[in-house]
Amino acid sequence: MRAVQFAAYGPAEVVHVAEVAAPHAGPGEIRVAVRASGLSAGDVRIRSGELRAVVPTVFPYLTGFDAAGVVDEVGDGVTGVSVGDEVFGMTSSAARGANADFAVLAAWAPRPAAWSWAEAGGAAGSVETATRVLDRLAAGPGRTVLVQGAAGGVGTVAVQMAAARGATVIGTASERNHDFLRALGALPTTYGPGLADRVRELAPDGVDAVFDCAGGALTDLVAIAADPSRVVTIADPAGPALGVHMSHGAPADETGKTIGSADPLALHALPIAVTLAAEGRLRIPVAATFPLTEAPTAHELSETRHARGKIVFLH
């Protein structure tokens, strides 16, 4: 089968489609014929070498963490899902490889009727990441959460899920995306110099938590939160030096042992997303779609950090 991979750190051109053996569902797993899969911003940073000190990598590295498709194998011990069902979900950290013709999912849920294949294919990773961080930040009623990089793949989902929890959400993005953020439930502002003053105008009583999806501004974000423990980043390896937790799901080696430090995955996020989608409170904005053969172009778009929503491969 076809699968997207890279065998060394480098620019987007090192990403390519290779012919690899198709995986099969083991105990507690299902396999899907993939209809759509998400481009992981984490994979882009790993491929560039930016995260090599945080997430050491075994090559060749198969990309992709989330996918949507039609179930074609059901592993031992699995109940509640059958061949032919339409699902979305995520691979294990050890396997990854969702950007392929077939993918084995370790966690899944029914594809919401309100979501297209592209939305469902790009959903699981963003939903899991957003929930994992919002749980750590205790986002909920009476709390004000600042989402830095709110127009990206994870940011757009974090805004909606934080708002669904009853939190007041402030989101940073370029001015052209402010109406978009308002539609998602955020109070928008621009990033860059003067951010603390602009946030203070929107939240005179202060910010309770900061979710950094963009990187590059942690000093300012810590000052806004007044405590580094109130800030979680998924994008900036400088976080630990500033006392900021960097949340990520690390890959694993061929034995299944996790490489580097990682937070437990928030697998409970998937049924929550299904409920919110049915209620019309969660959509997965899709910035662009590509065939697998254009993976380098998709990586280049991700690196601009100007994609509004999730970048998705259609299979």
N, C-alpha and C positions, 0 to 999 in steps of 0.2 A: 504494500500500500504506500501511498505518498504521505510524507510527514515533513514538517518544517523543522530544521535544526541548524545549529552552528557548532563548529568543532574547535573554535579558538575565539578569544576576545578580539574585538575589532569593530570596524564601521559596519553600517547596515549591509554592505555587500557580502559579508561573511555568512549571512543567513541564506539558506537555500533549501529547495525541496529535494529530499532523498527518498529512495525506495528502501523501506525497512519492513521487517516482519510485522504482520498484524498482531496486536495484542489480543488476549482472550480474557474473559471475565473469570476471576477467581472467586473464592468464597466471600460472600458479602458484597460482591461487585456486580455491575452490569456493563455490557458493552453497547455502544450506540453507533449506528451509521450516522456520521456527523453531517448535519445540514448547515450549521454555522458555529463558529468558535471565536472567542475573543482574543485580541492581541493584548498581552499583559504588559503594562508599563514596567513592571518589575523585570520581566524578561528582557526588555530593551535596555534597562540599566545594567542587568547582569551581563548581557552580550557586549556592552561597551567597556566593561571592566570597572565601571564606577563603583560597583558593590563588591569587588573582589575581596576586600578586607572584612566584609560583613557576611557575605554569602559565598564561600568558596564553591567552585563548580567542577563537576566531573564532565568531561567531554567524551563523545558528542552529546550536546544538550538538546533534547527535544523540547520545543516550545509549546506553550499553551496550557492553561489551567482550567478554563471553563469552556463548555460546549453545550450545544443542544442538538438533539437528533432523535432518531427512531430506534428503540431498543431492538437489538437482534440477538443478544445472548444474555442469559440470566444466570448468575453464579449460584453455587450451593448456599442454602440458608437464606436466600433473598425471598421476601414475600411482598405482596402489595403492588407488584409491577410485572408486566407480561411483555413478551415479544410483540412488537407493533405499537407499543405505547410511545407517545411523544413526551420527552422529558428534557429538562435542563439540569446542569449540575457541574461538578468539578472532579478532577482527577485526584489521585493521591499525590502528596508532595514527592514521593519517591518516583512515580511514573511520569507525571505531567504528560506532554505529548498530545494535548487536545487539538492542536492545529494539524490535523491528520484526517484521513478518510474514515478511520475508525478510532474510537477512544473508549477506554475503560474508565467508568466513573465510580468513585468511592462514595459520593454523596449526590443525591438528586432529588428532584421534586417534579410534579407534573408541569408541563409547559402551560402557563396561563393563556387563556383564550385571547386575552387582550394584547398579547405580545406577538409580534412577528418573529420569524425564525432568527432574523438578525438581532432583535432585542434579546431574545432568549439565549442566543449563543454568546452574547456579551455580558450576561447578567450575573452569573454565579460568583465570579471573582470579585466584582465590585460590591455585590450584596454582602458577601462574606467579609471582605475587608472593612467595609463601612460599619457593619455590625460589631466586628471584633474591636474596632477602635472606639466606637460610641459606647459600647459596654464598659470599656476601660475608663472612659471619661465620665461615666455615669450620666450621660445625656438624658434629660427627661423634663417633665413639667417644672417650671420655675427656673430652669437653667438656660443660660445664654451660651451658645456655641459658635465660635468663629471657625469657618472652613476656609482655609487658604488654598487657592486653586480650585474653586467651587464649580468651574465650568468643565472640568475634565471628566474622564471616565468614572473614577471613584468619587470625585467631588459632587457630581450631579446626583449620584445615588445617596451619598452621605447627607446632602441637604434635605432630600425628600424623607429619608428614614429618620433623621433627627427631628424634622418638623412633625412627622407622624407620631413621634414619642411625646410631643407637646413642648419641645424646646423652642426657644427663640433662636433663629439661625441668621448669622451674618455671613455672607459669602464674598470672597474677593475674586475679581475677574476683570478683564479689560472692559472698558465702558460699553463696547459694542455688544457685550453679553449681559448687560444689566437687566434688560427686560426679560431675557431668558431666565435669569436667576429668580426674578420676582415671580415668574410663572411657576417655578419649582417650589416656592415657599420661603425664599431667603430675602433678607435685606441686603442689597448689593452695595459694594464699595470697590474702589480700585486698589490694587496692590502697589507696592513701591514706597518711596519716601513720604513721610507724613501719615503712614497707615495708623499709627497709634492715635493720632488726633482724630482721624476720620472715624475710627471705631468708637472712640469716646463719645462722639456726637450721636452715634446710633445706639450706644449702650452706656449711658451716663453712670450707671451703677456697676459697670465693669463686666468683664467676660469671665465665665466660670471654667471654660475649657476651650482648647484650640486643637483642631485637627488639621495638620499640615499635609496636604496632598501634593505640594509643589516643590518644596525645598528652597534653600537659598536665602531665607529670611528668618532663621530661628532666633537670632538675637532679639529682633523686634517682637517676634511672637512670644518669647519668654517674658519680655517687658510688659506686653499687653496682658498676659495671663497673671503676672506678678509671682509666678511660681513655676519652675520647670516641670514639676510633677503634673501640672495641669495641661501640658502640651504633649501630644503624641504625633510623631512624624512617620510617614511611610515612604518618604522621598529623600531624606537628607542624612547621609552617613555621619555628619558632624553632630548629630543629636546627642549621643552618649557623652561626648566631651562637655556638653552644656547641661547635663543632667536631664536631658529629654529622652524619653523612651522611643526607640525606633521599632515599630511593629512590622513584622514580616513573617511569612511562612516560608522557611528555608527549604531548598531541595534536599534530597537524600542520596546516599550512594547506592551501589547495586545491592547491598544487603538490606536496604530500607532504613539504615541509621541516618538520622538527621545530621546534616552538615551545618555547623554554625548554630547560633541561637535562633529560636523561633517561638512565636506565641501559639498557643493552641488555636486551631481553626474554629471559627464560630459557625458550626454546621447548622445550628438552630436558625440561622438566618434564612435558609431556603424556604421553609414553610411560612415564615413571617412574610417574605417577599410575595409568595403566592397569594396570601390573604390581602396584602396591600394592593397588589395588582388587580385583584377581583373587585376591590373597593374603589378603583380608579385613583389610588394615591401613590402609585409607583410605576413610572415608565423608565425605560432604559434608553436615553438619548443616544443615537448612533451618529457618530461624526462622519464616518465613511466606511465603505465596504470594498474589499479586494478579494480576488481569487488567491489561492495559496501560492501560485506562481509569482505573485507580485509582493511577496513578503518583504523584500528589501525596501520597496516603496512605502509599505505600511509602517515599517520601522522608522524610516526617515520622517514620515508625517508625525509619528509619536514624539520623535526627538525635538520637533519644533515647539512642543508643549502649547500649541494653539488649536489643537483639535477639540471641538466642542462636543463632548460626550465620548462614547466608546468606539474604538476602531475594531472592525469585525471582518473576519474572513467568511465568505460564503462558499460552500462546497458543492 
